[in-house]
């Protein structure tokens, strides 16, 4: 079964720590995404990547960086974690896009719930 | 990408059809309508998508109005396991971003 795997389901970190959230997909997808989800705010896009070493900012990139050194892996980095980064983080991937129909579909991981104390 | 508007919550009786509306009045010609759902504590799950024509798959049907300014997701026989938050998204696909709003919380009741 194809899947997107997020390395940690639950993490607890302290303010100021550097945090790595890892995401791996086994579908050979070109596009990968990081979202955060907070109550009442839905899913908000942090960063996405459409190719190895390529990245684009989403709506809320401040305080985050990303790394895509290999096609299957997309990492989200919190350089210095703060309490307002306590959230559920969701990784997703998709094909580059069906060049005939123009549509593509996201496949999500199960999520990583981060608590920053 | 076009913005979407959905009611915050809806109730549906088990076994009945659930009809979830979505407004996307600023949709452009090359933008698709996608529906996802998220069951508590899981990642969102793809349901269906369409451009102009109505679509049906094993999970649901998607009805898009002729002017494409709104759509309806239909779950023909809702079960308790369909209780979830349903998101309507409009996107051009390919390299474009997928923006999720707050969605509609569907409560399926016995």
Interface residues (C-beta under 8 A of the other chain):
Chain A: X4 X31 X33 X35 X40 X41 X42 X43 X44 X45 X48 X50 X56 X58 X59 X90 X92 X96 X97 X98 X101 X102 X103 X104 X105 X106 X107 X108 X109 X110 X111
Chain B: X30 X32 X34 X36 X41 X42 X43 X44 X45 X46 X49 X51 X87 X92 X93 X94 X95 X97 X98 X99 X100 X101 X102 X103
